[in-house]
Amino acid sequence: MSSYDVDTVAIDYVNKGLTIGFIVGIFGANCSLIYRIIRKGEFFNTPQSLTLISLAIGDIFLALLPLVVKAIYLFKVSEEGIPCSTNLAVIIYMCFLIHFVYAAGLVVLAIELIYKYRTQTSSVQTKKSTIKTIACSAFPWTLALVVVLPLMLAGLTEKSSSCTAHLTVQILQAAYGVSVLLPAIAAIVMCVIVLCVRFPSAYYTSPAVSYQVTEQANFVSPQSMQMMHQHHVVTNPMGNAQYPVGGAVVVHQFPVDNTGPQEPPGIQENNKQDPNLAGPTPTAPFTQYPVQQYSLQQYPGSQQYLGQQQYSGQQQYPMQQYPVTQFPSQQYIIQPNVVIAAPVYSIQTQNTTGSLADPGREKKVLLLVSIIHFICVVPYAVYMLGSNIEGYSVTFVDLIINLSLSWLSVFRSLITPCIFVTLNK
């Protein structure tokens, strides 16, 4: 047994493992993408969402038909072998059609992104919007059926019984150029153009917020607070009031209420509404004015006032003293526009551009996906263009390169849905 045969057996095991792995991975990733888009709702009115669903369905079909047929061939499940027509359909879909559809879908997504943010469209469900959404999602498939399928059918020949020989070399080269190379380049160019386009600045900010006042707010102006301050007399720390009367100092001592003066109603209500906002209370400057002393004047045969009454010819009684209760002086806080009854607002956000409101992120994701698509599918197309010539001999190295690049093109159907899943969280 030659070394070539041993390497072929090893490659056969690798192909079996990769086939099963890609079938499960591609099916799971694209089903997850479809589920996330449907869960957000209104996908029939959003061209971007329905286009992504159509591309995901195309990748699922790739896993369920071409890869399953490849697995049947590798595991030799059917003794009769794969029919020639089925094998030809697998080659057309796996190597040409799906790549053209995905690249055209990226171009459609880029155009939809510009249209959505330039025209400020909303996702309101109407018959016109539904028809437009279905048309956008079906455009890549319709274009592929118009361009790729006639090109492949034109290259069929009956000169050989081999299914791969039914496509002439010239048709294969034209098919790789038209269905793989040109769409991949066009997708990158279109995504770069979209990245350079500036959208209205309103879409780089948060969504519009509307406020609804449910009750009327009452405000206290600085003038009202000043009037409240003037109507409350602040006593000194001793609890007595001194004022001049008739040129002499008359001192009236009286019991003082132990409860102390009350706070203005507005301040009490404001403090009770939000006790967490209470901070250090600023105190107004307290100025003590000296009491002017007046000299005692004697009036013959008259009364003398010095805090007590004296009557001529009668016994003098001492002035009755009352205990004075001391309490701290009242402090007032004067604030402009103090809110007595705060209004209640209900905030409603409005998004007029669909489920996604970050155009910068969408543009970067589209460019990233287009670059990954180019890296995955273009090398295999270039290799096939160079190897499909007359007189080219296939070596072991060519076999390794062919298998590696072909699986790299299939890997695109797994990685790009995962990127779109992160976008649709």
DAGIRA-V960822 format. One line per field, one symbol per residue. ss: DSSP state (H for helix, E for strand, - for the rest). phi: phi as a letter, one per 30 degrees, with the letter a starting at -180 (. if undefined). psi: psi as a letter, one per 20 degrees, with the letter a starting at -180 (. if undefined). A space follows every 50 residues. Layout:
ss: ???
phi: ???
psi: ???
//
This chain:
ss: --HHHHHHHHHHHHHHHHHHHHHHHHHHHHHHHHHHHHHH--HHH-HHHH HHHHHHHHHHHHHHHHHHHHHHHHH--------HHHHHHHHHHHHHHHHH HHHHHHHHHHHHHHHHHHH-------HHHHHHHHHHHHHHHHHHHHHHHH HHHH-E-------HHHE-HHHHHHHHHHHHHHHHHHHHHHHHHHHH---- HHHH---EEEEEE----EEE-HHHHHHHHH-----------EEEE--EEE E-------------HHHHHHHHH-HHH----------------------- ---EE---EE---------------------------EEEE---EEEEEE --------HHHHHHHHHHHHHHHHHHHHHHHHHHHHH--------HHHHH HHHHHHHHHHHHHHHHHHHHHHH--
phi: .dddddddddddddddddddddddddddddddddddddddihddcceddd ddddddddddddddcddddddddddhdcddidedddddddddddcbdddd ddddddddddddddddddchdccddbdddddddddddddeddddddcddd ddddcdbcdbddddddcdddddddddddcbdddddddddddddddddcce dddccdddbccbdcbdccccdedddddddddcdcddddibccadbhicdc cccbdcdddidcdeeddddddddbddddcdddcddccccdddccddcccd icdccaiacbcdibddcdddccdcdcbdddccccbdhdddbddccccbcb bcbjdcbbddddddddddddddddddcdedddddddcdbdidcdcddddd dddddddddddedcdddddddddcd
psi: prhghghhgghghghgghggghggggggghhhggghghhhrkhijohggh ghghhhhghhhhhhfghghhhhggilgphirpqhhghhhgggghhgghhg ggghhhgghghhgghgihilqrlporhghgghghgghigghghghhgggh hhhijqqkiqiphhihprgghgghghghiggghgghggghhhghhipprq ihijarrqpppppiqpppqorhghhhhhhhiopprrhijqppqqpkiqop oppqqqphirqqqqhhhghhhhhnihipapopqqpopppqpppqqppppp jrqpomirppppjrpppqppppppppqqqppqoopplpogopqpqpppqp ojkahpknhgggghgggghhgggghhhgghggghhhhmqpjppprhghgg gggghghhhhhhihhhhhghghhk.
//
